[in-house]
Amino acid sequence: MALGTPSTMPGGATTIRDLLAGGGRSYSFEFFPPRTDEGERQLWTAIRRLEPLHPTFVSVTYGAGGSTRDRTVRITGRIAQDTTLTPVGHLTCVGASRAELRGVIGSYADAGVRNVLALRGDAPRDAVEWTPHPQGLRHADELVRLLRELGDFCVGVAAHPEGHPESPDLDTDAKYLAGKAAAGADFAVTQFFFNAVDYVGLVDRVAAYGSHIPIIPGIMPVTNVRQIQRMAELSGAAFPSDLADSLYAVEDNPEEVRRIGVDYACRLCAELLDRGAPGLHFYTLNRSTATLEIYQTLGLGAAV
């Protein structure tokens, strides 16, 4: 079941894989599928405002437990068809049989989406623990292999600078990432984090397993302190106390919260790029202002 050839990246590279292999840097944005018409209008406003930055790619997440799968596929396909952007389709193992996963992969291919982020995915909110579908897949490396069987996709996977919440330790977590690379993953995108040393440690641990998969750091500009702190707690990311104190001191001033959050993100991005990161992936929360400000401050527009 050959599903065609990959799409073209900015700058003439054939895929994200080729761009990174050639020493280029990837700058990308992530959105989530809205649940309301107003939310969808906000999403498309953000997409259109960020489109002139010519990111390497944009992605649209699945909801918890794969709850927004159809909406995710529809929006990702529309990005492929109606914009100049290169979409990366999210795909998770949660609640899906192997046959259903093949169907989603085919839907992405039919929409012209040739770059896919392969994830195990989180359990549904009411589940006690993560349980695979009886006819499905247990781990992301199996999903990587399935994508490889079905076509010449460029495949990304998730990485966790502070360790996946279910991993017993950081070394084991790095071993799993190296295993996903061995299964055929071309690049990884990290969960958001706030300290560059955590990213550097992950890269070193994965390299110790003989894997040099490009690992793109994920950046979450803080624009709502309580929202980000909740997300950090759920993901296991450490929220620096000095940043939290600064933000809570101005919590009632949204503009000042964004200013502090953007300044912190700019300094983190600059340090990561100085340390050799192959790019940056921005978790936008379907808003564009903070990402635009970071681009302007760092002068990234000329680099993509």
C-alpha positions in Angstrom: 0.0 0.0 0.0 2.3 2.8 -1.2 0.8 6.1 -0.3 2.9 8.4 -2.4 5.8 10.7 -2.0 6.5 13.2 0.8 5.7 16.9 0.5 8.2 19.7 0.0 9.7 21.6 2.9 10.6 25.3 3.0 14.0 25.9 1.4 13.7 23.0 -1.1 14.2 20.1 1.3 12.0 17.1 0.5 10.9 16.3 4.1 11.6 17.3 7.7 14.0 14.4 7.7 16.0 15.8 4.8 16.0 19.3 6.3 17.4 18.1 9.6 19.9 15.6 8.0 21.3 18.5 5.9 22.0 20.5 9.1 19.0 22.8 8.7 16.9 24.0 11.6 13.2 23.3 12.0 10.8 26.0 13.4 7.3 24.7 13.9 4.0 25.4 15.6 1.4 23.2 17.3 -2.3 23.7 17.6 -5.2 21.8 19.1 -8.6 21.0 17.6 -11.2 23.4 19.0 -14.5 22.2 20.2 -16.7 25.2 19.2 -17.2 27.3 16.1 -15.7 30.3 17.9 -12.7 28.2 18.9 -12.2 27.2 15.3 -12.4 30.8 14.1 -9.7 31.6 16.7 -7.6 28.7 15.4 -7.7 29.9 11.8 -6.9 33.4 12.8 -3.8 32.2 14.6 -2.9 30.0 11.6 -3.2 32.9 9.1 -1.2 35.2 11.4 1.7 32.6 11.7 1.6 31.5 8.1 3.8 34.4 6.8 6.6 33.2 9.1 7.0 30.1 6.8 7.4 27.5 9.6 8.9 24.2 8.6 5.7 22.5 9.7 2.6 22.8 11.9 0.8 20.1 13.7 -2.7 19.5 15.2 -3.0 17.4 18.3 -5.4 14.6 19.3 -7.5 15.1 22.3 -7.1 13.0 25.4 -7.8 9.3 24.6 -8.0 10.1 20.9 -11.3 11.9 21.5 -10.8 14.5 18.7 -9.4 12.1 16.0 -11.9 12.9 13.2 -11.7 16.7 13.9 -7.9 16.5 14.0 -7.7 14.7 10.7 -10.1 17.2 9.1 -8.3 20.3 10.2 -4.9 18.8 9.3 -6.2 18.0 5.8 -7.6 21.5 5.4 -4.2 23.0 6.3 -2.6 20.8 3.7 -5.1 21.9 1.0 -6.0 25.5 1.9 -2.7 27.0 3.1 1.0 27.1 2.1 1.9 25.3 5.4 3.2 21.8 5.7 1.1 19.9 8.3 2.3 17.0 10.4 -0.5 14.7 11.3 -0.8 13.4 14.9 -1.6 9.7 15.3 -2.0 7.8 18.6 -2.6 4.2 19.5 -5.3 5.0 22.0 -8.7 3.3 21.4 -7.9 2.2 17.9 -7.4 -1.1 16.2 -4.7 -1.7 13.7 -7.3 -1.5 10.9 -8.6 1.8 12.2 -5.0 3.2 12.4 -4.5 2.1 8.8 -7.6 4.0 7.9 -6.5 7.2 9.6 -3.1 6.9 7.9 -4.9 6.5 4.5 -7.0 9.6 5.3 -3.9 11.6 6.0 -2.3 10.4 2.8 -5.4 11.2 0.7 -5.3 14.8 2.1 -1.6 15.1 1.1 -0.2 14.8 4.6 3.1 12.8 4.4 4.6 13.8 7.8 3.2 12.1 10.9 3.9 12.3 14.6 3.5 8.8 16.0 2.5 8.7 19.6 1.3 6.1 22.1 -1.1 8.7 23.5 -2.6 9.3 26.9 -5.4 7.3 28.4 -8.9 8.7 28.4 -9.6 11.0 31.3 -11.8 8.4 33.1 -9.3 5.5 32.7 -7.4 4.2 35.7 -4.4 3.3 33.4 -3.5 3.1 29.8 -4.9 0.0 28.1 -4.3 -0.9 24.4 -7.1 -1.7 22.1 -7.5 -5.6 21.8 -6.6 -5.4 18.1 -4.4 -2.4 18.5 -0.8 -1.4 19.3 0.8 -1.0 22.7 3.8 1.3 22.1 4.8 4.1 19.8 7.6 2.1 18.2 5.0 -0.3 16.8 3.1 2.7 15.3 6.4 3.9 13.7 6.8 0.5 12.1 3.2 0.5 10.9 3.8 3.9 9.2 6.9 2.5 7.6 5.0 -0.4 6.2 2.4 1.8 4.6 4.4 4.4 2.8 7.4 6.7 2.6 6.3 8.9 5.5 8.5 11.1 7.5 7.9 10.0 11.1 8.3 12.0 14.3 7.9 10.8 17.8 7.6 12.3 21.3 10.5 12.9 23.7 10.5 13.8 27.4 13.4 15.9 28.8 12.3 15.3 32.4 11.2 11.7 31.7 7.8 10.3 30.8 5.5 10.1 33.9 5.4 6.3 33.5 9.1 5.8 33.0 11.0 4.4 36.1 13.9 6.7 35.5 15.5 9.0 32.9 17.9 6.4 31.5 15.0 4.0 30.8 13.1 6.8 29.1 16.1 7.6 26.9 16.4 3.9 26.0 12.7 4.0 24.8 13.4 7.0 22.6 16.4 5.3 21.1 14.2 2.3 20.4 11.7 4.5 18.5 14.5 5.8 16.4 15.7 2.3 15.7 12.1 1.4 14.6 12.4 4.1 11.9 11.5 7.5 13.5 13.2 10.4 11.7 13.0 13.1 14.5 11.6 13.7 17.9 9.7 16.7 19.4 9.9 17.1 23.2 7.2 17.8 25.8 7.5 21.4 26.9 10.1 22.2 29.7 11.6 25.2 31.3 15.3 24.4 31.8 17.8 23.9 29.0 19.9 21.5 31.1 17.0 19.0 31.0 17.1 19.0 27.2 20.9 18.7 27.0 20.7 15.8 29.4 18.2 14.0 27.2 20.3 14.4 24.1 23.3 13.1 25.9 21.5 10.1 27.3 20.0 9.1 24.0 23.4 9.5 22.3 24.8 7.1 24.9 22.5 4.4 23.4 24.1 5.1 20.0 21.2 7.1 18.7 21.6 10.6 17.2 18.0 11.2 16.2 17.4 15.0 15.9 15.4 16.1 19.0 13.5 19.4 18.6 12.8 21.1 21.9 9.1 22.0 22.6 8.5 25.5 23.9 5.4 26.7 25.8 5.4 30.5 26.2 3.6 31.3 29.4 0.6 33.6 28.8 -1.7 32.2 31.6 0.2 31.2 34.7 -2.4 29.0 36.3 -3.2 27.2 33.0 0.5 26.4 32.4 1.1 25.3 35.9 -1.8 22.8 35.7 -0.4 21.5 32.4 3.1 21.3 33.9 1.8 19.2 36.8 0.0 16.8 34.4 3.0 16.4 32.2 5.6 16.1 35.0 7.4 19.3 33.8 9.1 21.3 36.6 7.8 24.8 36.8 10.7 27.0 38.0 9.8 28.7 41.3 11.4 32.0 40.3 9.3 32.1 37.1 6.2 31.2 39.1 6.8 33.9 41.7 7.4 36.6 39.0 4.2 35.6 37.2 1.9 35.3 40.3 3.1 38.7 41.3 1.5 40.2 38.2 -1.3 37.6 37.7 -4.0 40.2 37.4 -2.1 42.0 34.5 -2.3 39.7 31.4 0.0 41.9 29.4 2.7 41.8 32.1 2.2 38.0 32.4 2.8 37.6 28.7 5.8 39.9 28.7 7.5 37.9 31.5 6.5 34.6 29.8 7.8 35.7 26.4 11.0 37.0 27.9 11.7 33.7 29.7 10.9 31.7 26.5 13.2 33.9 24.4 16.1 33.3 26.8 15.4 29.6 26.9 15.2 29.4 23.0 18.4 31.3 22.6 20.2 29.0 25.0 18.9 25.9 23.3 19.9 27.1 19.9 23.4 28.0 21.2 23.7 24.5 22.6 23.0 23.0 19.1 19.2 22.3 19.2 18.0 21.5 15.6 15.2 24.0 15.9 12.2 24.9 18.1 8.6 23.7 18.3 6.1 26.2 19.8 3.0 25.0 21.6 0.8 28.0 20.6 -2.5 27.1 22.5 -4.1 28.4 19.3 -2.9 31.9 19.8 -0.2 33.7 17.8 0.9 36.8 19.7 3.5 35.2 22.0 5.0 33.2 19.2 5.2 36.2 16.9 7.0 38.2 19.7 9.5 35.4 20.2 10.2 35.2 16.5 10.7 39.0 16.3 13.0 39.1 19.3 15.2 36.2 18.2 15.2 37.2 14.5 14.0 33.7 13.4 12.1 34.9 10.4 15.2 35.1 8.3 16.2 31.6 9.3 13.2 29.8 7.9 
